[in-house]
Amino acid sequence: MKCARRACLLLCGVALPALAAAAIGQTVKSSRPRVTIESLLRDMVDMQRLATAPEPGLECDQQSSYDRASVAPDKPGWFANGDAGQFIRQERRDGRTEYVMAEMKGPGAILRLWSANPDGGGTIRIYIDDLSRPALEADFLALTSAQIPEFPAPFSGRRSMGANLYFPIPYQQRCKVTVDKPSLYYHVGYRTYPTGTHVQPFSMALLPSLKNAMTEVGRILEHPAARFPTDGAQRRATDATVAPGEEVTLYDTQGPGAIVRMEMKPSVPREQLVAAMREALLTIHFDDERDPCVWAPLGDFFGSTPGLNPYESLPVGMQYNGNCYCNWYMPFAKRARISIRNESSNPINLRFVAWSKPAVWQKAKSLYFHAKWRSEWLPEEPQFLDWPMLQAQGRGRLVGVMLGVFNPRGGWWGEGDEKIWGDDDTFPSYIGTGSEDYFGYAWGHTARFSHAYHNQSICTGPGHAGYTAVARYHILDDIPFQKSIRFYIEKWDVHERAYCCTTYWYAAPGSTDFFKPIPVEQRRVRPMPEPFRVKGASEGEGSAVARCTGGRTLVQDLSGDFIASKHLWWVDGKEGAILELNVPVNKPGRCKITLGLTKSWDYGIHQPLINGDPAGQPVDLYAPEVTPLKVELGDHELSAGEVRIGLQCVGTNPSAHPARYMAGIDYILLEPVP
């Protein structure tokens, strides 16, 4: 990414406070509590608010740069993937072109901004109500990378390449968001209040008065594992040993009340930890609900999988000392019962602690906390599908999800978008630009990160192979529904993998969902298959480049039968360009030479070279899908030291789209000939 230039924040002149006051004066009188920037900041860490039924008319939606070819599930283009540079329209203003990212009617508030390439947006401008000048004008990269003092971390920041701003920007009548560069990936998440809600419009001039609130909220967001909800709460601790096949009740209490925090620290041998965290089952029953409101493997409930992977987010987390914590607010009217069933083959020792407070159960308003788990093996076909993470009926709020991916073949798994339908939606209220984008990072970045609202707690590799766990929590931007909700993530390619998820939501008594109990045989963590190897081969990405007369080389992650799930990728070359690698020769003599190459839809035709001379016939590397190719170059007399082996681009297949002349070298194998 380019270095950000210093942001330019315009406070709309000295008249801005007066203009903001005038806008406030235009709001509709209402008996509802007034929504202010400070009240929204407090909502960022208010776990209790989520357990209250949403008012009719309250909505939370997202506008994004999703591919506009996605019109309906039964129409072509539903899985279209051109997700950058898609805007509502473009406008001319003050001699410049502005691209409209989002446009909303109030009363409402922007709650989240995200981008994969914030330097591709230039200046972001947010117009509020009837003000002719933007209430906020800043360099988009700086705004979302904690480079502006008014929007510091943890409200703003880059995490694994994703640029994020979680800061409320309320408006009374309307809001429009624009940028002045056209090639942006973006999300704009926002809340719309019922008609008549009195909202304090955002103004930069108001921020100094919010310093104390920002400090208090920021401290919690920076240290989400702290026991911030437990002041005045009653603590109860239990030590238990749960034998194989045994179920133990860890907590059983009478209501009304609310559990405000739980901690659980398993004590098992390291080699048994992965099985224990997946094969032990946590359930929570509230009042007279027919089914448990919580049903999840022990580790997956606390937001990561497989095993215990340290990270700290606001609702749940896992710490380096092995302690797992939960800050979800869980009210009940008559009774709460927490149990663990050990379906692994070894005993599990654990310490469990719960904090509770008195609470009034409001029959028409109080919601039960829910967290449930599901898993499914997804074969190579169908290539595209919408995988459900929640289908529920009733009234409530979606508040988060952890997605676990088992990727045995490597390659990028997360090209698919999130899609959320609420109530009577005919098109998703939320539709995004890629799986990792929903989780707040970008470009399939493999680095772990941890934040109060989102994380990538594990990515074992190599590359995107193995086990990945990512999570996002909707605390400020919870998604309300009155009748039903459907939440999906796209599976977007031909490669097989397993998905699992723990979905978190609140729902009114009597609500239903689509989750079914999954037997332990189907919950067990799958072992990674043996990686593809070629004994004695030199890997392309590990070989020194002897000569490259055009283009450049990169290391690219791949799926399928490629050594270490990578290859040396030759891009931007043209016809006549040469790439040669130095390959060590341990002993002089005659050797059989084999190339492991890559074929794909935009690759060229290449002539293999040995010490600059053609070897064999030109090889056409075009194929509709990424596939490995083994090319035998025959026997050659080699001297001790090094041999130069490579490719010369000689053309392209007419079917290549686009014609980019690319090539990939996975390995070079020298086998002595007797």
C-alpha positions, 0 to 999 in steps of 0.5 A, spaced: 500 500 500 502 507 498 503 511 504 498 515 506 498 523 505 496 527 511 488 527 512 485 534 510 479 534 515 474 540 514 470 543 519 465 546 514 468 553 517 466 557 523 459 556 522 458 549 523 456 549 530 450 553 528 449 549 522 449 543 526 444 546 531 440 548 526 439 541 523 438 538 530 432 543 531 429 541 525 428 534 527 421 531 529 419 531 536 418 524 539 418 521 546 423 516 545 430 517 548 434 522 544 440 518 540 446 522 540 454 520 538 455 519 546 449 514 546 452 510 540 459 510 543 456 507 549 452 502 545 459 500 543 460 496 549 453 495 552 452 488 552 445 488 556 442 492 550 442 486 545 437 482 550 432 487 548 427 486 543 428 491 537 422 496 536 418 495 529 422 500 524 429 499 527 433 496 521 441 495 520 443 494 513 449 495 509 451 498 502 457 495 498 461 495 492 458 488 490 457 486 483 451 489 481 450 483 476 447 479 482 440 480 482 436 474 484 438 467 486 434 464 480 438 469 475 444 468 472 450 472 475 448 471 482 455 469 484 458 474 480 465 477 483 466 484 480 466 487 487 470 493 486 468 500 483 461 499 483 457 505 485 450 508 486 452 514 481 457 519 480 456 526 480 459 533 479 461 538 485 465 544 485 469 542 479 470 534 481 467 528 480 464 524 486 462 517 486 456 515 491 458 509 495 451 510 499 445 514 500 440 513 506 434 516 509 434 518 516 433 518 522 439 513 522 447 513 523 453 510 520 456 505 524 462 501 520 466 503 514 471 498 511 475 497 505 480 493 502 484 498 498 482 505 502 488 508 498 483 507 492 478 512 494 481 518 495 477 523 499 471 521 503 466 526 504 460 524 508 454 529 507 448 530 512 441 532 512 441 539 508 448 541 509 451 543 503 458 542 505 460 535 508 460 534 515 466 529 515 471 530 509 478 526 510 483 522 506 479 515 506 486 511 508 488 515 513 480 515 516 480 508 516 488 507 518 488 510 525 492 516 522 487 522 524 487 524 532 479 524 532 478 517 530 484 513 533 485 506 535 481 502 537 475 505 533 480 505 527 485 501 524 488 496 519 488 489 520 491 484 516 490 489 510 483 491 512 481 498 513 476 499 518 472 505 522 467 503 527 465 510 529 458 512 529 456 518 525 448 519 526 444 524 521 437 526 522 434 526 515 439 523 510 446 521 509 450 521 503 457 518 502 462 519 496 469 518 494 473 521 489 477 515 486 473 510 482 476 503 484 474 502 491 472 496 495 467 498 500 462 497 505 458 502 509 454 499 515 448 503 518 442 503 522 435 506 521 431 508 526 423 508 527 420 515 524 420 520 529 426 518 533 430 524 535 437 524 532 443 529 534 447 529 527 454 528 527 459 534 527 466 534 528 465 540 532 462 536 537 468 531 538 472 535 543 466 534 548 466 526 547 473 525 549 471 522 556 466 517 553 471 515 547 476 514 553 472 510 557 469 506 551 476 505 548 479 502 554 474 497 554 475 495 546 482 495 547 482 490 553 476 486 551 478 480 556 477 485 562 472 483 567 468 490 565 461 487 566 462 484 573 461 490 578 456 488 583 455 481 580 455 475 584 461 470 583 460 462 583 466 457 581 466 450 580 471 445 579 469 439 575 472 432 572 468 430 567 469 423 565 468 420 558 460 419 556 458 423 562 454 430 563 455 435 569 451 441 570 456 446 572 451 452 574 444 451 576 440 458 578 433 460 579 431 467 576 429 472 575 436 474 573 442 475 568 449 471 567 453 477 565 460 473 564 463 466 564 470 463 564 472 456 563 479 453 563 480 446 561 486 442 564 487 436 559 494 434 556 496 438 550 495 432 545 488 431 548 486 439 547 484 439 540 479 433 541 477 435 548 475 442 545 471 439 540 468 433 542 466 436 549 459 439 548 456 446 552 449 447 553 445 452 556 437 452 558 433 458 560 426 457 563 421 453 559 424 453 552 424 446 549 431 446 546 437 448 549 438 456 547 446 454 547 448 448 543 456 448 541 462 444 542 466 447 548 472 451 544 467 453 538 462 456 543 468 461 545 470 463 538 475 459 535 477 452 532 480 447 532 483 447 539 485 453 544 487 459 540 489 465 544 485 472 541 481 477 545 474 480 542 469 483 546 463 478 547 468 471 547 475 470 547 481 465 549 487 467 553 494 465 553 493 462 560 488 457 557 482 461 560 476 462 556 471 467 557 464 470 555 461 477 556 454 475 552 449 478 557 444 472 558 437 474 562 432 469 564 426 469 568 425 463 572 432 458 571 438 458 568 442 451 567 449 450 564 452 443 562 457 440 559 457 433 556 464 429 555 464 425 548 471 425 548 475 418 550 479 422 555 477 425 562 476 433 562 478 437 568 476 444 568 474 450 572 468 454 571 466 461 574 459 465 572 457 472 574 450 474 575 446 480 577 439 481 579 435 483 572 427 484 571 424 479 565 420 484 561 415 479 558 414 483 551 421 485 551 426 481 554 430 476 549 434 469 550 441 469 548 442 463 543 449 460 540 449 454 536 453 450 531 453 446 525 458 443 520 458 441 513 463 437 508 462 441 501 465 437 495 468 440 489 461 440 486 457 444 486 462 450 485 458 455 488 452 455 493 450 459 499 452 456 505 447 457 511 449 460 518 443 462 521 435 461 519 431 463 525 424 465 526 421 470 531 423 476 533 431 478 535 437 480 533 443 477 530 450 479 534 455 475 531 458 469 528 465 465 528 466 461 521 471 455 521 474 452 515 478 446 514 481 446 507 485 440 505 487 442 498 490 449 499 488 455 495 484 461 497 477 459 500 474 466 501 472 469 495 464 468 497 460 474 499 456 474 506 448 475 504 443 476 510 435 477 509 431 480 514 423 479 515 420 481 508 427 482 504 427 480 497 434 482 496 439 481 502 440 487 506 447 485 507 451 483 501 458 484 501 465 483 497 468 477 499 468 472 506 474 476 509 471 482 507 465 481 512 470 479 517 474 485 517 480 484 513 482 483 506 486 480 500 486 473 503 491 475 508 494 470 513 496 474 519 492 473 525 489 479 528 485 480 534 480 486 535 474 487 540 469 486 534 473 481 529 479 477 529 482 471 525 485 467 531 488 461 527 491 460 520 495 454 520 497 454 513 501 453 509 498 459 505 490 458 506 491 450 507 489 447 513 485 450 519 482 457 519 478 461 524 475 468 523 469 471 527 465 478 527 461 480 532 455 485 531 455 489 538 454 496 535 451 494 529 447 488 531 442 486 525 434 486 528 429 482 525 421 482 527 419 475 524 425 471 521 432 472 519 437 468 514 444 469 514 449 465 508 456 465 506 458 463 499 462 457 497 465 460 491 470 455 487 470 448 485 475 445 491 472 441 497 472 443 504 469 443 510 465 449 514 463 450 521 460 456 524 458 458 531 452 463 530 450 468 536 443 471 536 438 473 541 431 471 540 424 472 543 421 466 547 418 461 543 422 462 537 425 457 532 431 455 528 434 450 523 440 447 527 440 440 529 444 436 534 450 433 530 453 427 533 460 426 535 462 422 530 461 428 525 464 433 530 471 430 530 476 435 527 479 432 521 486 430 520 490 434 514 492 429 508 499 428 507 501 434 503 503 433 496 511 432 495 516 430 489 522 427 493 528 430 491 525 436 487 527 443 488 521 448 489 520 453 484 519 459 489 525 457 493 530 457 487 534 463 485 532 467 479 538 467 474 535 471 469 528 475 468 528 479 461 521 481 462 515 481 467 516 479 475 516 473 479 511 472 485 510 467 490 503 465 489 498 460 494 495 454 490 490 449 491 491 442 489 497 438 487 503 443 488 509 442 493 507 446 499 501 449 496 505 454 492 509 456 486 513 461 483 508 465 479 511 469 472 507 475 471 507 481 466 512 477 461 511 478 454 512 474 448 520 473 447 521 474 455 525 469 458 525 466 466 531 462 468 532 459 475 539 456 478 538 449 480 544 446 484 547 440 481 551 435 486 555 431 482 556 431 474 553 426 470 547 424 466 540 427 469 533 426 467 530 433 468 522 434 469 519 440 470 512 441 474 509 447 471 502 450 472 496 451 467 491 456 468 486 460 463 490 466 462 497 463 461 501 463 455 505 458 451 512 457 453 519 454 450 523 450 456 530 452 456 536 448 459 542 453 460 539 458 455 538 452 449 531 449 447 529 443 450 523 439 448 517 442 444 513 449 447 508 447 452 501 450 452 500 452 459 492 454 457 487 451 461 480 453 464 482 451 471 488 452 475 491 445 474 498 442 475 502 439 469 508 435 469 513 436 463 519 431 462 525 434 458 529 428 457 536 426 459 542 431 459 549 431 461 550 436 467 556 439 470 557 439 478 555 446 480 548 449 477 544 449 471 540 454 469 533 451 467 527 456 465 522 458 460 521 463 454 514 465 452 513 464 445 505 466 444 499 464 447 493 460 446 487 463 442 482 461 448 486 464 453 482 470 457 485 475 458 492 473 454 497 475 459 502 470 457 503 468 465 507 461 467 508 458 474 514 453 476 512 449 481 518 444 482 524 442 478 527 435 479 534 432 477 534 425 477 541 421 476 541 416 470 545 410 471 
